[in-house]
Amino acid sequence: MELERAQRTVLDGVGVPAYELPYLGDGADIAGLYRLAKELRRQGVGA
């Protein structure tokens, strides 16, 4: 968790967009890909 927090700080300093995606514990099947796409749209990607 500490590494993730540190890397978020680095990305914030660069000024590029970053997005949060859920972990796909069952692998990347078509339903999981749709779930990721829906989350990206919710966060404003492609708008």
ROSE-4610 file (N, C-alpha, C; in Angstrom, 1 decimal, always signed):
// ROSE-4610
residu = [M/M/M/E/E/E/L/L/L/E/E/E/R/R/R/A/A/A/Q/Q/Q/R/R/R/T/T/T/V/V/V/L/L/L/D/D/D/G/G/G/V/V/V/G/G/G/V/V/V/P/P/P/A/A/A/Y/Y/Y/E/E/E/L/L/L/P/P/P/Y/Y/Y/L/L/L/G/G/G/D/D/D/G/G/G/A/A/A/D/D/D/I/I/I/A/A/A/G/G/G/L/L/L/Y/Y/Y/R/R/R/L/L/L/A/A/A/K/K/K/E/E/E/L/L/L/R/R/R/R/R/R/Q/Q/Q/G/G/G/V/V/V/G/G/G/A/A/A]
num = [1/1/1/2/2/2/3/3/3/4/4/4/5/5/5/6/6/6/7/7/7/8/8/8/9/9/9/10/10/10/11/11/11/12/12/12/13/13/13/14/14/14/15/15/15/16/16/16/17/17/17/18/18/18/19/19/19/20/20/20/21/21/21/22/22/22/23/23/23/24/24/24/25/25/25/26/26/26/27/27/27/28/28/28/29/29/29/30/30/30/31/31/31/32/32/32/33/33/33/34/34/34/35/35/35/36/36/36/37/37/37/38/38/38/39/39/39/40/40/40/41/41/41/42/42/42/43/43/43/44/44/44/45/45/45/46/46/46/47/47/47]
x = [+0.8/+0.0/+0.9/+2.0/+2.9/+3.4/+3.8/+4.4/+3.3/+2.1/+1.0/+0.8/+0.8/+0.6/+1.8/+3.0/+4.1/+4.0/+3.6/+3.5/+2.4/+1.3/+0.2/+0.7/+1.6/+2.2/+3.0/+3.8/+4.6/+3.8/+2.7/+1.8/+1.1/+0.7/+0.0/+1.0/+2.3/+3.2/+3.5/+3.3/+3.5/+2.4/+1.2/+0.1/-0.6/-0.5/-1.3/-2.5/-3.5/-4.7/-4.4/-5.0/-4.8/-6.2/-6.5/-7.8/-7.7/-8.7/-8.8/-9.7/-9.2/-9.9/-10.0/-11.1/-11.2/-10.3/-10.0/-9.2/-10.2/-9.7/-10.5/-10.0/-10.5/-10.0/-10.3/-11.3/-11.6/-11.0/-10.1/-9.5/-10.2/-9.7/-10.2/-11.1/-12.3/-13.3/-14.1/-15.0/-15.7/-16.5/-17.1/-17.8/-16.9/-15.7/-14.7/-14.3/-14.1/-13.7/-14.8/-16.1/-17.2/-17.2/-17.0/-16.9/-15.8/-14.7/-13.6/-14.0/-14.6/-15.0/-16.0/-17.0/-18.0/-17.4/-16.4/-15.7/-14.9/-14.3/-13.5/-14.5/-15.6/-16.6/-17.1/-17.3/-17.8/-16.8/-15.5/-14.4/-14.1/-14.9/-14.7/-13.9/-13.4/-12.7/-13.6/-13.2/-14.0/-15.2/-15.2/-16.3/-16.0]
y = [-1.2/+0.0/+1.3/+1.2/+2.3/+2.7/+1.6/+1.9/+2.5/+2.0/+2.6/+4.0/+4.4/+5.8/+6.6/+6.1/+6.9/+7.1/+6.1/+6.2/+7.2/+7.2/+8.1/+9.6/+9.8/+11.1/+11.5/+10.6/+10.8/+11.2/+10.4/+10.7/+12.0/+12.3/+13.6/+14.8/+14.6/+15.6/+15.8/+14.7/+14.8/+15.5/+15.5/+16.2/+15.5/+14.2/+13.4/+12.8/+12.5/+11.9/+10.4/+10.1/+8.7/+8.2/+6.9/+6.4/+5.2/+5.0/+3.9/+2.8/+1.6/+0.5/-0.7/-1.4/-2.5/-3.6/-4.4/-5.7/-6.7/-7.4/-8.4/-9.8/-10.2/-11.4/-12.7/-12.7/-13.9/-13.9/-12.9/-12.9/-11.9/-11.7/-10.7/-11.3/-11.7/-12.2/-11.0/-11.3/-10.2/-9.3/-10.0/-9.3/-8.3/-8.8/-7.9/-6.8/-7.0/-5.9/-4.8/-5.3/-4.3/-3.6/-4.3/-3.6/-2.5/-2.8/-1.8/-0.6/-0.9/+0.1/+1.0/+0.4/+1.2/+2.1/+1.6/+2.4/+3.5/+3.3/+4.3/+5.4/+5.1/+6.0/+6.9/+6.2/+6.9/+7.9/+7.7/+8.6/+9.6/+9.6/+10.7/+10.3/+9.1/+8.8/+8.7/+9.3/+9.2/+10.2/+11.1/+12.1/+13.3]
z = [+0.0/+0.0/+0.0/+0.7/+0.8/-0.6/-1.4/-2.7/-3.6/-3.5/-4.3/-4.0/-2.7/-2.3/-2.9/-2.8/-3.3/-4.8/-5.5/-7.0/-7.4/-6.6/-6.9/-6.7/-5.7/-5.5/-6.7/-7.2/-8.4/-9.6/-9.9/-11.0/-10.8/-9.6/-9.4/-9.8/-9.5/-9.9/-11.3/-12.1/-13.6/-14.3/-13.7/-14.3/-15.4/-15.5/-16.5/-15.8/-16.6/-16.0/-15.5/-14.4/-13.9/-13.5/-13.7/-13.5/-12.5/-11.8/-10.8/-11.5/-11.6/-12.1/-11.1/-11.0/-10.1/-10.5/-9.5/-9.7/-10.3/-11.3/-11.9/-11.4/-10.3/-9.6/-10.4/-11.3/-12.0/-13.4/-13.7/-15.0/-15.9/-17.1/-18.0/-19.0/-18.6/-19.6/-20.2/-21.1/-21.7/-20.7/-19.7/-18.7/-17.9/-17.6/-16.9/-17.7/-19.0/-19.9/-20.0/-20.1/-20.0/-18.7/-17.7/-16.3/-16.3/-16.8/-16.9/-17.8/-18.9/-19.8/-19.2/-18.5/-17.8/-16.7/-16.0/-15.0/-15.6/-16.7/-17.4/-17.9/-18.4/-18.9/-17.7/-16.6/-15.4/-14.9/-15.2/-14.8/-15.8/-16.9/-17.9/-19.1/-19.3/-20.5/-21.7/-22.8/-24.0/-24.0/-23.0/-23.0/-23.8]
